[in-house]
Structure formats: structure tokens, C-alpha cells
Amino acid sequence: MKQRAFDYSYELKIERKRKITRNLLIALFISVFLIIFFKMILFPVFTVSKSMSPDLERHSLTYFSPVKGELNRGDLVLLKPMEQKKENFFQKMIDFLVLYLTAQQVEPFKISDQVSSKYSVRRVIGKPGDSLYMKNYVIHVKPAGQSAYLSEFEVSSRDYTLTIRNVPQGMEDIGISGNFDLITLGPGEYFVAADNRVEALDSRYWGPVNEEKIAAMAFAKYFPFKSARFYE
């Protein structure tokens, strides 16, 4: 059997152990750095539903950042699950690692398969102090301090398109309604809506969401490549 130099030299054995330890520490440092970076700076979200179609089609990938600036009407945001769950530190770490590796799709300690128990992407339509109502799936907004109601597109900081199918007469109020009466948002409250107004749950079902429910803002869509873009 071929003999190796460190089989005879105590100094070489020590040096070999030091190299292994050093390499392991470097690998550990890089891993921790990447985990912190992607948790606090940027992480991917994989879209599996049509709730935000056509802007975020099914199987698209978007980077979100938990470093939130000012939230504006039209911004895409990632919402925390509407249903609360209690986790210890170990469970939170496992959930974070698996969610990151699966682009927010697999959550080991999730409480159910319902939409309200998962992270979801929605669009900010109303900000604190705004008054809103919906007619035929289009939201009309009177920003705080103003006197006129404008369509959501007129007050939005971003361009977007809604998915609205023709609903048979007599079935308008089945499922998620395309109309709601006037509401006014309180301090720290946001009205979020899906671009697919017929099929997806949003603040029409959940009610206004508090700012702490907003986990991150969209930074850039990078897949499909043909529709890749930054959300400035």
C-alpha cells in the first residue's frame, strides 16, 4: 500500500488537521454569510399560482428584499401567512432554510395547505388614510387629504394589468366579489389585492393588512428571461 508523508510525520499530521479545520471554518463562514445575506437582503420567490397574472405568471421567479422602503400604491409585496403559528427557534431556522432553498414553496412546519397559511404576493392598492371602494373588480381610491376618487391605475406608481374574466350574470357575488362598499384605512393599514381579481384571495377576504404582515418588497423578476425586469 502506498505510504503518505503525513503517516510518518507528526508535524504534517498537525498541518493537515489545521488545513481541514481552516477549510471547514471558511465553508461555515461563507454559508452563514449567504444565509444572512439572503435572509436580510434578497431571496427568491417562485410563483405557482395565477393570482398575480399577467405580471407574475405561473412558474416565474422573482427576487424580494426584506429591506423595505416607503410602500407605494402599485408595489408588489410578499405577505406573511395570515394565519398565525407558534414556532421555537429551531423550527424557525429549519423553515427559513427550506423556504429559501425551495423559493418559498416548501415549509416544514406549516399549519395547513390553505392559502391563508402560506406566504403570498399581492399588490399594494391603498395606504393608511385612503378611502376605497370597488366596482366591477376595479378599485377606486381617494388618497388621504384629497377630495376626489381616482381609479387605482391613476394613483399607482407602477403600470400593471388586471386579469378579469366575464362573470355570468347572477354569479357576481359568488366567490370573491368584484364590488365592495366604501372603506377607510386606519394607521398602519394597507389594502392589498391580487391582479387576478376573479380567482385569488386578498384584502377583500382578509381585510386590510397591518404593515408587520408585509415581509418584503419585489426587487427584480428574473424568470422567464424574456420578461425579466427590475421593480425600481
Sine and cosine of phi, psi and omega as CSV:
sin_phi,cos_phi,sin_psi,cos_psi,sin_omega,cos_omega
0.00,0.00,0.69,-0.72,-0.03,-1.00
-0.91,0.42,0.75,-0.66,0.00,-1.00
-1.00,-0.03,0.56,-0.83,0.02,-1.00
-0.94,-0.33,0.45,-0.89,-0.11,-0.99
-0.87,0.49,-0.64,0.77,-0.08,-1.00
-0.96,0.27,-0.11,0.99,0.11,-0.99
-0.94,0.34,-0.38,0.93,-0.06,-1.00
-0.95,-0.30,-0.37,0.93,-0.13,-0.99
-0.94,-0.35,0.86,-0.51,0.05,-1.00
-0.90,0.43,-0.63,0.78,-0.01,-1.00
-0.89,0.45,-0.63,0.77,0.00,-1.00
-0.93,0.36,-0.59,0.81,0.06,-1.00
-0.88,0.47,-0.71,0.70,0.02,-1.00
-0.88,0.48,-0.70,0.71,-0.01,-1.00
-0.90,0.44,-0.61,0.79,0.02,-1.00
-0.90,0.43,-0.69,0.72,0.03,-1.00
-0.89,0.46,-0.63,0.78,0.02,-1.00
-0.89,0.45,-0.66,0.75,0.02,-1.00
-0.90,0.44,-0.68,0.73,0.01,-1.00
-0.89,0.46,-0.71,0.70,0.02,-1.00
-0.89,0.46,-0.68,0.73,0.00,-1.00
-0.89,0.45,-0.69,0.72,0.00,-1.00
-0.91,0.42,-0.62,0.78,0.04,-1.00
-0.91,0.41,-0.66,0.75,0.02,-1.00
-0.91,0.42,-0.63,0.77,0.04,-1.00
-0.90,0.44,-0.70,0.71,0.02,-1.00
-0.89,0.47,-0.65,0.76,0.02,-1.00
-0.91,0.42,-0.68,0.73,0.01,-1.00
-0.88,0.47,-0.70,0.71,0.00,-1.00
-0.89,0.45,-0.66,0.75,0.01,-1.00
-0.89,0.47,-0.73,0.69,0.01,-1.00
-0.89,0.45,-0.67,0.74,0.02,-1.00
-0.87,0.49,-0.71,0.70,-0.01,-1.00
-0.91,0.42,-0.65,0.76,0.01,-1.00
-0.88,0.47,-0.72,0.69,0.00,-1.00
-0.91,0.42,-0.68,0.74,-0.02,-1.00
-0.86,0.50,-0.77,0.64,-0.08,-1.00
-0.97,0.26,-0.40,0.92,0.06,-1.00
-0.98,0.21,-0.59,0.81,-0.13,-0.99
-0.97,-0.26,-0.24,0.97,-0.08,-1.00
-0.88,-0.48,-0.78,0.62,-0.16,-0.99
-0.40,-0.92,0.67,-0.74,0.11,-0.99
-0.46,-0.89,0.46,-0.89,-0.07,-1.00
-1.00,0.05,0.50,-0.86,0.10,-1.00
-0.77,-0.64,0.80,-0.59,-0.01,-1.00
-0.99,-0.15,0.81,-0.58,-0.05,-1.00
-1.00,-0.03,0.85,-0.52,-0.02,-1.00
-0.94,-0.35,-0.19,0.98,-0.03,-1.00
-0.93,-0.38,0.04,-1.00,0.04,-1.00
-0.98,-0.22,0.33,0.94,-0.11,-0.99
-0.91,0.42,-0.48,0.88,-0.02,-1.00
-0.92,-0.40,0.36,0.93,0.05,-1.00
-0.95,0.31,0.63,-0.78,0.19,0.98
-1.00,-0.08,-0.10,0.99,-0.05,-1.00
-0.89,0.46,-0.76,0.65,0.07,-1.00
-0.91,-0.41,1.00,-0.08,0.00,-1.00
-0.96,0.29,0.22,-0.98,0.04,-1.00
-0.86,0.51,0.60,-0.80,0.03,-1.00
0.94,0.35,0.34,0.94,0.11,-0.99
-1.00,0.05,0.36,-0.93,0.01,-1.00
-0.83,-0.56,0.76,-0.66,-0.06,-1.00
-0.71,-0.70,0.68,-0.74,0.12,-0.99
-1.00,0.05,0.73,-0.69,0.08,-1.00
-0.88,-0.47,0.49,-0.87,0.02,-1.00
-0.85,-0.53,0.79,-0.61,0.08,-1.00
-0.96,0.28,-0.10,0.99,0.07,-1.00
-0.99,0.15,1.00,-0.05,-0.12,-0.99
-1.00,-0.01,0.74,-0.67,0.17,-0.98
-1.00,-0.07,-0.47,-0.88,0.05,-1.00
-0.94,0.35,0.74,-0.67,0.03,-1.00
-0.99,0.11,0.80,-0.60,0.00,-1.00
-0.90,-0.43,0.40,-0.92,0.06,-1.00
-0.89,0.46,0.75,-0.66,-0.04,-1.00
0.98,-0.20,-0.25,0.97,0.00,-1.00
-0.92,0.39,0.59,-0.81,0.15,-0.99
-1.00,0.00,0.77,-0.64,-0.03,-1.00
-0.76,-0.65,0.45,-0.89,0.10,-1.00
-0.99,-0.15,0.84,-0.54,-0.04,-1.00
-0.99,-0.14,0.63,-0.78,0.15,-0.99
-0.94,0.35,0.35,-0.94,0.03,-1.00
-0.82,0.57,0.66,-0.75,0.01,-1.00
-0.94,0.34,-0.51,0.86,0.03,-1.00
-1.00,0.06,0.79,-0.62,-0.03,-1.00
-0.98,0.21,0.53,-0.85,0.12,-0.99
-0.63,-0.78,0.49,-0.87,0.00,-1.00
-0.98,-0.21,0.79,-0.61,0.00,-1.00
-0.73,-0.68,0.56,-0.83,0.16,-0.99
-1.00,0.08,0.06,-1.00,-0.07,-1.00
-0.86,0.50,-0.68,0.74,-0.01,-1.00
-0.87,0.49,-0.72,0.69,-0.01,-1.00
-0.90,0.45,-0.64,0.77,0.02,-1.00
-0.89,0.46,-0.67,0.74,0.00,-1.00
-0.91,0.41,-0.68,0.73,0.03,-1.00
-0.89,0.45,-0.71,0.70,0.03,-1.00
-0.85,0.53,-0.71,0.71,-0.03,-1.00
-0.89,0.45,-0.73,0.68,-0.04,-1.00
-0.88,0.47,-0.70,0.71,-0.03,-1.00
-0.94,0.34,-0.64,0.77,0.05,-1.00
-0.87,0.49,-0.67,0.75,0.01,-1.00
-0.90,0.43,-0.74,0.68,-0.05,-1.00
-0.92,0.40,-0.41,0.91,-0.02,-1.00
-0.95,-0.32,0.30,0.95,0.01,-1.00
0.81,0.59,0.74,0.68,0.10,-0.99
0.94,0.34,0.39,0.92,-0.06,-1.00
-0.97,-0.23,-0.50,0.87,-0.04,-1.00
-0.90,-0.43,0.81,-0.59,-0.03,-1.00
-0.77,-0.64,0.97,-0.22,-0.13,-0.99
-0.83,0.55,-0.59,0.81,-0.09,-1.00
-0.96,-0.30,0.48,0.88,0.02,-1.00
-0.91,0.42,0.44,-0.90,-0.09,-1.00
-1.00,-0.06,-0.32,0.95,0.06,-1.00
-0.19,-0.98,0.03,-1.00,0.04,-1.00
-0.99,-0.14,0.11,0.99,-0.01,-1.00
-0.95,0.32,0.47,-0.88,-0.02,-1.00
-0.83,0.55,-0.62,0.78,-0.07,-1.00
-0.94,0.35,-0.18,0.98,0.01,-1.00
-0.99,-0.15,0.09,1.00,-0.06,-1.00
-0.87,-0.49,0.31,-0.95,0.18,-0.98
-0.93,0.38,0.58,-0.81,-0.02,-1.00
-0.58,-0.82,0.49,-0.87,0.03,-1.00
-0.99,-0.16,0.76,-0.65,0.04,-1.00
-0.61,-0.79,0.18,-0.98,-0.03,-1.00
-0.95,-0.32,0.70,-0.72,0.05,-1.00
-0.96,0.27,0.84,-0.55,0.03,-1.00
-0.93,-0.36,-0.65,0.76,-0.02,-1.00
-0.83,-0.56,0.60,-0.80,0.01,-1.00
-0.93,-0.36,0.21,-0.98,0.00,-1.00
-0.78,0.63,0.75,-0.66,0.01,-1.00
1.00,-0.03,-0.25,0.97,0.01,-1.00
-0.95,0.32,0.48,-0.88,0.17,-0.98
-0.93,-0.37,0.67,-0.74,-0.10,-0.99
-0.64,-0.77,0.47,-0.88,0.24,-0.97
-0.52,-0.85,0.35,-0.94,-0.02,-1.00
-0.86,-0.50,0.68,-0.73,0.08,-1.00
-0.67,-0.74,0.85,-0.53,-0.01,-1.00
0.81,0.59,0.70,0.72,0.09,-1.00
0.96,0.28,-0.01,1.00,0.05,-1.00
-0.96,-0.27,0.75,-0.66,-0.04,-1.00
-1.00,-0.04,0.67,-0.74,0.05,-1.00
-0.92,-0.39,0.71,-0.70,-0.18,-0.98
-0.81,-0.59,0.70,-0.71,0.20,-0.98
-0.92,-0.40,0.98,-0.20,-0.03,-1.00
-0.85,0.52,0.49,-0.87,0.01,-1.00
-0.81,0.58,0.76,-0.65,0.04,-1.00
1.00,0.02,-0.09,1.00,0.02,-1.00
-0.95,-0.30,0.21,-0.98,-0.11,-0.99
-0.93,-0.36,-0.23,0.97,-0.10,-1.00
-0.92,-0.39,0.56,-0.83,0.11,-0.99
-1.00,0.01,0.73,-0.69,0.04,-1.00
-0.83,-0.56,0.38,-0.93,0.06,-1.00
-0.93,0.38,0.39,-0.92,-0.02,-1.00
-0.84,0.54,-0.48,0.88,-0.01,-1.00
-0.96,0.29,-0.51,0.86,-0.02,-1.00
-0.97,0.25,-0.44,0.90,-0.01,-1.00
-0.98,-0.19,-0.08,1.00,-0.06,-1.00
-0.98,0.19,0.55,-0.84,0.07,-1.00
-1.00,0.06,-0.06,1.00,-0.04,-1.00
-0.71,-0.70,0.45,-0.89,0.11,-0.99
-1.00,0.04,0.66,-0.75,0.07,-1.00
-0.39,-0.92,0.27,-0.96,-0.04,-1.00
-0.83,-0.55,0.66,-0.75,0.02,-1.00
-1.00,-0.03,0.47,-0.88,0.18,-0.98
-0.98,-0.21,0.95,-0.32,-0.01,-1.00
-0.74,-0.68,0.91,-0.42,0.06,-1.00
-1.00,-0.07,0.40,-0.92,0.08,-1.00
-0.93,0.38,0.83,-0.56,0.01,-1.00
-0.99,-0.12,0.78,-0.63,-0.01,-1.00
-0.82,0.57,0.59,-0.81,0.00,-1.00
-0.86,0.51,0.70,-0.71,-0.02,-1.00
1.00,-0.05,-0.13,0.99,-0.02,-1.00
-0.90,-0.44,0.22,0.97,-0.08,-1.00
-0.87,0.49,-0.54,0.84,-0.09,-1.00
-0.98,-0.19,0.20,0.98,0.08,-1.00
-1.00,0.02,0.77,-0.64,-0.07,-1.00
0.99,0.14,-0.63,-0.78,0.01,-1.00
-1.00,0.07,0.89,-0.45,-0.11,-0.99
-0.92,0.40,0.49,-0.87,0.08,-1.00
-1.00,-0.05,0.16,0.99,0.00,-1.00
-0.64,-0.77,0.59,-0.81,0.22,-0.98
-0.47,-0.88,0.43,-0.90,-0.05,-1.00
-0.98,0.22,0.16,-0.99,-0.09,-1.00
-0.86,0.51,0.74,-0.67,0.13,-0.99
-0.74,-0.67,0.41,-0.91,0.07,-1.00
-0.83,-0.56,0.75,-0.66,-0.06,-1.00
-0.99,0.13,0.66,-0.75,0.02,-1.00
-1.00,0.03,-0.03,-1.00,0.03,-1.00
-0.84,0.54,0.74,-0.67,0.04,-1.00
0.96,0.26,0.13,0.99,-0.03,-1.00
-0.98,-0.22,0.63,-0.78,0.04,-1.00
-0.78,-0.62,0.60,-0.80,0.11,-0.99
-0.98,-0.18,0.86,-0.50,-0.02,-1.00
-0.90,-0.43,0.57,-0.82,-0.05,-1.00
-0.64,-0.77,0.46,-0.89,0.12,-0.99
-0.99,0.14,0.51,-0.86,0.10,-1.00
-0.95,0.31,-0.49,0.87,0.10,-0.99
-1.00,0.06,1.00,-0.01,-0.18,-0.98
-0.96,0.27,-0.30,0.95,-0.08,-1.00
-1.00,0.05,-0.58,0.81,-0.20,-0.98
-0.96,-0.28,-0.38,0.92,-0.21,-0.98
-0.97,-0.22,0.47,-0.88,0.09,-1.00
-0.99,0.13,0.55,-0.84,0.06,-1.00
-0.33,-0.94,-0.44,-0.90,-0.07,-1.00
-0.91,0.42,-0.23,0.97,0.13,-0.99
-0.91,0.42,-0.48,0.88,-0.01,-1.00
-0.98,-0.19,-0.70,0.71,-0.06,-1.00
-0.99,0.17,-0.42,0.91,-0.20,-0.98
1.00,0.05,0.10,-1.00,0.04,-1.00
-0.84,0.54,0.55,-0.83,0.00,-1.00
-0.96,-0.28,0.62,-0.79,0.08,-1.00
-0.97,0.24,0.41,-0.91,-0.09,-1.00
-0.86,0.51,-0.52,0.85,-0.02,-1.00
-0.92,0.39,-0.26,0.97,0.06,-1.00
-0.98,0.18,-0.20,0.98,0.00,-1.00
-1.00,0.00,0.93,-0.36,-0.12,-0.99
-1.00,0.08,-0.54,0.84,-0.11,-0.99
-0.26,-0.97,0.27,-0.96,0.06,-1.00
-0.91,-0.40,0.53,-0.85,0.02,-1.00
-0.91,0.41,0.71,-0.70,0.02,-1.00
-0.95,-0.30,-0.75,0.66,-0.03,-1.00
-0.35,-0.94,0.64,-0.76,0.14,-0.99
-0.99,-0.11,0.80,-0.60,-0.08,-1.00
-0.85,-0.53,-0.06,1.00,0.10,-0.99
-0.50,-0.87,0.71,-0.71,0.04,1.00
-0.90,0.43,0.55,-0.84,-0.10,-1.00
-0.88,0.47,-0.53,0.85,-0.05,-1.00
-0.92,0.40,-0.37,0.93,0.00,-1.00
-0.90,-0.43,0.31,0.95,-0.01,-1.00
-0.90,0.43,0.62,-0.78,0.03,-1.00
-0.22,-0.98,0.29,-0.96,0.08,-1.00
-1.00,-0.09,0.56,-0.83,0.14,-0.99
-0.98,-0.20,1.00,-0.09,-0.10,-1.00
-0.99,0.16,0.00,0.00,0.00,0.00
